[in-house]
């Protein structure tokens, strides 16, 4: 356990109570994992999230390493006989590695540098003489004459003074306060200046935006800084940190010079200049760049982990028969049919020399598979050519009225999987493109259980991971997968080794042993059977049991995320309610009458009991959202088909700090700026949306030249989906047979039959405007209910409603109602 003042530092940094931090660290020291502590030890940690616990663990490891290093330094100084109480106090108060190394620098074994060479020549007394700056002593030039000795290889007064300055420069550079001042000045006042270099055209164009870039270092964004460093690494840019060196040198010299008019001031200022330019500036500038780069990498890794988390939590279609389509190349498409368990049924490869021929062959192969297997959904990889294939599939399904849907499936890591030994082991007689199509179909059924077969860092786009330390990225990605797997839970009877290895407390070897034991037994019938697995003892069982569900178990609680240690608490709750577990599962509202505070004990506290009550009504359910395909009635073949004020449904493909990207199956994705996402999720869209979610959006602007689409989720909240314009049919006049029928859209909304002007009505006119004189529904006044008007009466009064917009018609109708009442 780390020292108490370190615990208080962590608590202050994270704005937590010290006792909560201490409890969490105590659990980590005992071997508890972050998912276990976050879910099953909420009462000890106050319900801390996994992100907070992860930060506590990181800081605990940092201070543990700091304490070990501090002890080693104290031991070394004590051996030298130079340890004092004051120095021990300074070291004990140190709470970061940089300051610790600054303090310990004078006590390290010095290498054979210029200062050491000068000391060996006997110039150390001359350096002490200059540093003392005695006003009554002779000037340094006269005193230095006594150090000119041929046998010491000091041939002149200037050589003697230069050697003394080297000794003073070394002492100044090892001063912890000076190093801290230089470090602070470079970070807070330094300007990052970027200059172009002569490189090939492609590099020049890629980094052209940063030519002659100049910005305060502390204000440079993380993404820009990493891009600039990457350009420097590729010799496309030259980077320097600009600061007022002379000002900083004068500031440092002012600390030591007693009288700027005497002869000693010249020597000391020269020593300070040498120390700064030769010993301080290069080393500390590198430290500052390392610090800024690490902060930028932290932000980039956080963005990568958010993207990976959203990808893994993509809503699954579930156990339904599907077809996976892989766009292997611009002229090759591969289709694979799967049953509801993901087992391979059949495959077809389509090739052609032209796009028209490829589409024709694709329709034939698709029609044959649809007839043979009747899939519920069709997943198309989002690789180049995928959007064209999606439009073809949607058009075919709509034209032939097939009760299935088509959607894009993220192809992250698809190539890595299809060429992996695992894929070869699963489908040894299949080609890579067929394996890829099978993986696409399985991703549609359950994204998480298919993506765990790929190493996590292969699932992160290169544009997000650009310039990030690979080892740190891998570590963060693995933690994210562990978090998601334990959040969803694993089925010990059906899940693969690739997923089980991420369960809390399990490693790859234990996961393999678990699968072998499952094969031996046929299946696990209860959680206690897990104790028979090699490598799972009582401690490991405690960490993993709650996250391993047993489907078809004798005890329904074994198919839930309720930990076995809490089973007595469940029995106590059922006894207090005087009902069975099945009754509570059917009517979870019975649990509301329990006094959870009074039922808490040392093992299961009130927060844990709340989780148990929630889980009792959801035993056997998947906590993820179920997939719902977009329901659009407008066929989009290109960006030119989009018009402002259209209301459509799209799929979220990426969530960033500045907005949400939404796909309609076109080559271009639309952007919902964070200000247009919604009032409740304005601050952080990542908390309310996930990649793969279907959202209703309003098209606010379409830039055909720049191929940019601006969207709004907030503006589409209360608007119906846009319908295709109706074509005028002669003979179907008011009162004609069939004219009184209503239309139904995919949501079941009833709409009035179109008037004669509907073919000329713009999408903007179809949006309802508030009636003049009536308060808005969102206003502070009371809303006014609009009475229903008989359709026949409205037609009889329709003589005065001539070719006006819907808003004008409603306003006129309102005036008639008011005049009638008067």
N, C-alpha and C positions, 0 to 999 in steps of 0.2 A: 504494500500500500504506500502511495506517495505521501509526502508530508502534508500536514493540514493546510499550510499557507498556499500550497499548490491547488488543493481542493477549492479553497476560497477564491483563488484566481480564476479557476474554471467556472465556478458558480457566478462570479461577477461578469465574466466574458459572455456567458450564455444567459445571464439574467435568471438564474435559478437559485433555489435554496441550497446552501452547502450540504445539508443532510441528505437531500435528494441526490446530489452528485456523489456523495460518499457512498450511498446505498448502491447506486449503479456501478461504481468502480469496484465495490466489494463483490458484487455479483460477477463482474468480468474476471476478477482475480480468481474466483472459484471455478471458472471455466464456462460460465453461461454465455450463450450467443446473443447477438443483438435481437434477432427475431423472437427468441424465447423471452427475453426480458421485456420487450415491447408489448408482447401479448399476454404473458402469464405472470408478470410481476409488476403490474400497473400500480398496485397499492403501495409498493415499496418506492417506486420512482415517481409517483404522482401522475401516472399516465403519459410519460414522455414519449414522443414520437421516435421512430427509428432514426430520423435524421439527427435529432438531438442526441440520442444515445451514441450514434456513430461519431459525432463530434466529441462527445465526452471520452470515448475510447481513444480517439486520435490524440487528444490532449493528454490523456493519461499516459499513453505510450511516449509522447514527447517528453513529458516531465520525468518519466522513469529513466529514459535515456539521458536526460540532463543531469539527474541525480547521480547516475553511474559515472558520467564524465566528470562531474564535480568532485566526487570522491577520489577519482584517479588523479586529478590535478592537486587536490589537497595532500595526497600521499606523496606526490612528486616534490612539492614545495617543502614539505616537512623533512623529506630526506636531504634536501639541500640546506636545511637549517635556517630557512628564511621565512618560515611561517610565523606570523604575529597574530594577536587577537584581533587587531583591526582588519587585517587582510582576510582572516577567517570570516569575520562579520560581513565583509564586502562580498565574498564568494557565496556565503549562505543566502544573502539577499538577492543574488542574481537569479533571474527567472527566464533567461533566453540564451540560446547557444552562442549567438554573436557576441553579446556582452561578456559571456564567460570566457570565450577565446581571446577577446581583447584584454581582459584582466590577466590572463595566464601567459600572455605573449612574452613579457620580460623574463619569465622563469623557464622558458623552453630552451633547449640546447641550441645555441646559435651555430649556424653554418659558417663556412669560411667566406664571409662577404667582405665588403670594403671596410666596414667598421672593425671587423676582427683583424684584418690585415694591418690597419692603422694602429690598433691596440698592441699588436705584436711588435710594431716598430717603436713602441714606447711613447706614443703620442697621447695616451689617456690623460696624463697630468696637464697637458696643454689644453685639452678639451675641457677639463674641470676648471682651469684658469679662466678660459673665455666665458664659461657658463656662470662663474661667480660674479663677473662684471664689477670688480672692485674699482672704485673711482680713484683710489690713491695708488694703485699699482701701475707699472709701465704698460703701454699699449701692447696688444697681442703681437704686433710685428717684432718688437724688440725682444719680448719673452720667447718668441718662437725661434730666435737665432740659436738658443742653447740646445735645440732639438735637432739641429742640422748635423747629422753624423753619417759618415760614409759607411761604416760597418752596419748601420741600421737601414741603409739604402734610403736615407732622407738627405737629398742632395741640395735642397734650397729651402728658404723660408716659406715660399709659396707651397711647396710640397708638404711641409709640416702643417701649415694652416689648413690645407685641403684635407689632410688626414684627420685633423681635429674636427673639421666640419662633418666628415663622414661619420665619426663617432657620435656627434651631436644629432645628426639627421636620424641615425638609427634609434637613439633614445626618444626623439620627438615622435617618430613613427610608431613606437611601441606604447605611447601614451594613450590610455583608453579614452580619456575625455576628448583628445584631439581626433581620434578615429571616429568617435561618435559625432563630433561636430562636422567633419568632412562628409560622413555618410548622410547626415540630415540635410546638409546643404545641397549635395548632389541630387538627392531625391526630390526635395521640395522646390528648389530653384533651378534645377537642370532643365534644359530644353533639348528635346529629342529632334535632331536634325538628320534628314535623310537626303542622300544625293544619288543620282543615277550613275551607273557604270556602263561601259561598252560591252554589251552582250548581244546574243542573237535576238532576232525580232520577236519571237514568241515570248521570251521572258520580259522583254521591254514592254510589250503590250499588256502583259498580265500585271506587272507592277507599275505601270505608267501612272496610275493615280497617286502614287506616293513619291514621285519625283519632286525634289525640293520641298518635301514635307517638313514642317517645323511646328512643334507643339510642346507645351509643358509636359514633362515625363509623367507626372502624377495624374494628369488628366487624360492621357491616351487610353482609349478603350482597349479592352482585352483582345478583341478580334483584330483590331488594327495593329496592335503591338506584335501579335503572333505572326501576322502576315508580313510585317516589315522584317522580322527576324528570319522568316523563311526566305524572303527575297535576298537578305544579306548572305544566308547560307548558300544560296544558289548563285552568288556573285552578280546578282542583278541590281543590288542596292548597296550603298556604303552608309553605315550608321555611325553617328557620333553623339556624344552627350556634351552639350555646350553649357558652360557655366562661367561666371566671372572669376577666373582663377586668381588674378591679382588681388581682388578684394578679399578672397578667402585666405590668401597667403598673408596679407597684412593683418587680418583678424587673428590668425594663429601666432604670428610674430609678436603681436601686441600683448600676448599672454606672458611672454618671456623677457622682452626687452625692457630694462629698467629706465634707461635714458637713451632716447633715440639720437642724441647728438654725440655720444661718445664713440670710440673706435670699436667697442665690443658689439654695438648694434649692427654694424655692417656684417660681421662674421656670423652673428646669430641669424640675421635675416637671410644670409646666403645658405645657412644650414637648414632653415625652415623651407626655403624654396627647393632645395635639393630633396628634402624629405617628402614634400608634397608631390613634386613632379615624378620622382623616381620610385618612391616607396608607398605613398598613400594613394594618390589618384588612380593609378592603374588597377591596384588590388581592390580598392573600395568601389570603384566604378563597376567592376565585374560583380561584386557583391550586390550592388544596387540593381543591376540588370538581372541578376539571378532572382532577386526578390520580386521584382516586377513581373518577370517571366513566370515565376511560380504562381503568383496571384492570378495572372492571365490564364495559366493552365488550369487553375482551380475552377475559374468561371467556365472555361471551355469544357472541362470534364463534367461539371454540373449540367451543362447543356446537353452533352452526349448522354449522360445518364438519364436525364429527363426524356430524351428522345427514345432511348432504349426501353425505359419503363412504359411509355405510352405504346410502343410497338408490341411489347409482350402482353400488355393488357387489352389488346385489340379484341373486340367482342367476337366470340366464336359463333358459328352457325350451329354447332352441336352435332350430334350423331345423325347426320342426314347424308344421303347419297349425293355426290357432287361430281363435277368434271373440272379438272385442272388443265389450263391451257398455258403453255410456255412459249413465248416468242423468242425462240432460240437464236434466230438471226432474222434480218429483214425479209428473207424469202423462205423461212422455215418456221412452221408452227406445229407444235406437238400437243395432242390431246390425250388425256388419261382419265378414265372413269374409275371411281372408287365407290365402295359400298358405304353404309352408314358407320362402319367401324374403321374406315380408312384403308381397307384391304383393296389391293389392285384388282381390277376387273378386265379392262382392255385398254389398248392404246392405238392411236393413229397419228401418222406423221404426214403433214401437208407441205408440199413444196411446189413452187411455180416460178417461172421467169418474169412474170409481170404481176402487178398488184391486182389487176382484174382477175387473172387466172388464179391467184392465190386466194382471193375472196370466194371465188366460185367453188374451189376445192374445199375450202374451209366450211362452207355451207353444207356441202354434201357430207363431209365427215361429221359435222355437228349434228345434222339431222339424223344420221344413222345412230349416233350415240344416244341422242335424246329418245329415240324410239326404243332402243334396246334396254336402257337403264333407268329412264325416267328420273333424272336427278332433280334435286330441290334447288340447287344453285350451281353457278358456273363461275369459277375464279380465273382471272386472267392476270398473268404476271405484269408488273408495272414497268418492265424493261422497254426499250425502244420498240415501237410497233404494238405495244400493249393497248394503247388508247384506241388505235384504229381497229384492233381486234375486238375491243369492248363495244365500240359503236356497231360493228357488224353483228355481234352476238345479240345486242339489245334490239337491233332492227329485225333480226331473224325471229327472236322470241315474240316481238310485238306483231309482226306480220303473220306468224303462224299461230298466235294465241297460245303459246306454250306456258303453262303455269310454273315458270322458273324465273330466276333472276340472274343477272350477270353483274359482276363487280370486279374492280381491280384489287389485286393482292400484292402487298409489298414484297419485292424480290430481294431484300437485303440478305446477303449471305447465301443466295440460291446457288451460285456457281461453286462456292466453297463446299456446300453440302453435296452437290451432285458429283464432285470429284473426290470426295472424302472416302477413306476406308470404310466408314460406317455405312455410307450409301451403297458401296460395293457389296458389303456384307448383307445388307437388306435385300438388294436386288442384283444378284451377281450376273444374271443373264440379260440385264437391261442396259441400254445405252445411256449416256449422261443426260441427253435431252429428255428421255422418258423419265428418268429419276427426277429431273427438275420439274416436269409436269405433275408427277405424283406428289412431290413436295408442295407445289402450289395448291393442289386440291386439299391436302392435309392442313395446310396453313389456313385455308378457308374454314375447315371444320373446327380446328383448335390451334390458333397461332402459337400459343405458349408451348404446347407439347411438341410442336414441330421445330420451333426455333431453338429450343435447348439443345438440339443436335448439332448446332453450329457454335463455334467458339464465340463468346459474347462480343469481342472487339470486331469481329467480321460483320456484325449487324449494325455498326455505327457508320454513317456516311463519312466519306473522306473529307468533305467540306467542313464538317463539324470537328473532326479530329485533326485538322491541319495544324502542324507545329506543336502538337501535344506530346509530352513524354509518354512513350508507349507503355512502359512498365506501370506507371501510375494510372494510365487509362485502363489497362487490363485489370488492375486491382479494383478500380471503381466499377467497371462493367460487371465483374463477377459478383460484387456486392449487390448490385442492382438486380441481377438475375436471382440471387438468393432471396432478396427481399420480396420479389414478385412471386416466386415459387412458394415461399412460406405463407404469403398473404392468401394465395389461392388454395394451397394445400395440395397434397399428392395422394394418389390412391396406391396403397401398397400392393394391391392385387392386380393392377393393370398397367401402371406407369413404368416407363423404361428406366434403365440405369442412368441415361443422360439427364433425366429430370430428377431422379431420386438423389443424385450426388449433390444437388443444391439444397436438400432439406437440412434444416438446422441440426447440427451435431453429426451429420453423416459425411463421409468422404467417399471417393470413388471406389476404393476397395470394399468398404462396408456396403455400399449400394449394390455392388456386384454380388456380394455374399447374400444380401437380402433377396435378390432376384433368384439366385440359385436355391435358396431355401424355399421360396415361393413355388418354384418348379417342382421341388421335391415333395412339398405338401399338397400341391394342386392349387391351393389358395390359403390365405390366412383367414381364420374364422373369428379371431379376436385379437386385440392389441397385445395381450400378454404373450402371444405367439412370437412377437418380435424379439423377445428376450432370448429365443433359441437361435437367433442369427449370430454367426460369428462376428465379433467386433462390437456388438451392442450389449453393453453392461447396464447397470442401474443408472449411472451418470448419463451415458449416451441416450438411454431410453427416456430419461427425464427431458432431455433437450429435444428429442425428435418425435415423441409419441403423439403430442397434440397436433402435429402437422401431417402425420401419416394417417389417412382415413382408411378404414377397412370396409370396402363396399360389400354388401351382403352379409354383414357381421351378425352374430347372434344378438348382440346388444346394439340397438340403434345409436347409442352414444359413441360407439366406436367408428361410426360413419360421420362424425362431426368434428369440429375443431375444439371441442371441450376436452381439456386435459384429463387423463385418468385420475390424477390426484384430486380432481374436483368432483368425481362421481359421488362421493358421500354427500357433498353439498347439494347435488341435484336430488338425491334421495331425500334429503332433509326438506328441500323445497316442495317436492311432490307430497311428502307426508303432511306438511303444513297446509297444502291445498286440498288434501284428501282426494287426490285424483291420480290417474295413471299417466305415464309418459305419452301414450298415444292421444289421450284427451288434451294434454297440453300442446302437443304438436298440431292438433286440429284447431284449438282455440288458444293461441298464445296470449290473448288478452287476459286470461286467468292469472297470469303472472304479475299483473299490475297491482294486485292486492297484497303482495308480499312485502314484509319489512326487511329489506336487504341489509340495512345497517345492523339490525338486531341478529341477523343470521350469519354475519361475518365471523370468521375465525382467523387463526394465525396463517393458515395455508391459503384461504380464499377470502379476500376482502370485498368491500362493497363494489369497487370497480370491476373486479373479476366476476362477481355475481351478476352485474349488469350485462357483461358480455355473454354469460351463460344464458341469461333470459333471452337475449337477442338470438343466440344460436339455436335454442330449443325450437324456435319456430321456423328454422331454416335448415334443419338436418337433411343432408343429402343434396342440397342445392349448390349450384355454382355461383359464387359471389360476383362473378363478372356480369356485365350487361349482355343481353342477347343481341345478336346481330339483326339489323333491320336494313334492307336495301333501300336506296333512294327511290322515291315515287315521283317521277317527273312525267308530265304529259307532253312536254315539248321535246321534239327530236333535235338534238344539237349535233351538227356535222362539223362545225368550225366556230371560231371566235366571232365570225361575222353574223352568226345566228343569234348571238346574245344582244339584247336590247336593254337600255336602262329601264328600271322599274319592273323587270321580270322577277318573279318569286319562284325560286327553284330549290331543290334539295341536292346537296353534294356531300362528299365524304371528306372528313378532315384528314389531311396527309402530313401536316407538320404544325407544331405549335412553338412559337418563338416569343421572345419578350416583347416584340413590337406588333404581333398579330398572329392570325391563324390562316393557314393556307388550306383552300378547299378545292377539290377536284370535281369537275362535271364529266370527266372522261375525255376532255379535250387535251390538246397538246399543251395548252397553257392553263396554269392553276390560278384561281382568284385569291386575292388577299383581303381578309377582314382585319382592318386596323383595330388595335386593342380598344380604341375609343368607340368602335362600332360593335364590339362583342356583346356587351350587355352591362347593365348597371351593377348587377350583383357580382360579376366576375371581371370587373374592369381592372382591378389591381393585379390579378394573376389568373389569366385564362387557363393555365395548366391545371388549376385545381378543379375546374368544372368540366373541361373537355379532354378527350383522349383521341389519339390517332385512331382512325377507323370509325369514329362517331359520325352519324348522319345528322346534318344540320340544315335547317331551312334558312335561306339567305335571300337578301334583296340585292339585285344588281344595281349599283349606284352609278357606275361609270365604266365605259369600255373604250379603251384606247387601241384602235386597230393598228396604228403605225408602230407604237411601242409594244403592242401585244400584251397589254396589262388590263387586268380586270379588278375593279374595286367592288367589294361586297359589304353587306351589313347584316349581321344577325339580329341586332336590336330592332332595325327597321322592318324586319319581316315577321316579327313576333305575332302580330294579330292579322296578318294578311293571308289570304288563301293562295294556293299554288296557281301559277299562271297556266291557263288553258290555251290551246291553239285557237287562233281566230276562226270563227265560224264562216262558212261560205253561204251566201244567200241562195235559197232554193225557191224559185218561182212557184206560186200556187200555195205555199204554206203561209197564208196571210192570217191575220188575227181572226179567230173564230173558225178557221179551217180545221178539219180533222187532224189530230196529232199536234196542233199548235199549243194545246194546253198541257202537254206533257213536260215534265221536268227532266233535267239532265242530272246525272250523278258523277261526281269525280271519284278518284280513287279513295278518298277519305269518307265518302258517303254523304257529302254536302249536297243539299238540294239547291238548285239555282233556277231562276225564272227563265222562260224561253227568250231567245234573243229578239230584240227589236230590229226594225229594218235598218237602223244605223249601226248595228253592232260590227259590221264588217269594216267600218271606218274608224272604230273607236281605238284610241291609242292605249297602250298599257297603263300610262299614267292616269287616264281618265277612269280606269276601272278601280282605282284606289278610292275608298270612301272618304269623303271630306265631311267634317262636322257641319251640322245644320246651323244656319245663321240664327242667332238669338238663343240657341240652346247651349248649355254648358258642355264642355268636353267631358268624356267619360273619365279622363284622368284629372279633371279639375277638382277644386275643393268643394264645389257645390254638389248638391245631391243629384244623382243621375236621374234622368227622366225616361220612363219606359215609353217606347213608341208603340202605339196600339197597332194590332194587326188589321190590315185592310183586305177585304174580300177581293179576290183576283178579278172577278167579273166587274165589280164596281170600279176598280182601278182602270180597267180597259174602257169602260164607258166614259170615265172622266179623262181619258188619255188624249182627247182631241186637242187640248191646250199644251200638251207636252210634246213639242215638235223638235225632233233632232237635237236634243240637248244632252249634256253629259249626265251621268248617273247622279252626280251630286246635285245638279240643277233640278232633276226630276224629283229627288227626295225633298229638296227645299220647297218646290212648288206643292208637293203633296202635303207637306207639313202645314203650309199656309192654308190649304183647303180645309184641313182638319180644324185648325184654329178658328177659321171663319165660320165653319159649321157650328162649332160650340158656342160662338157668340150669338 
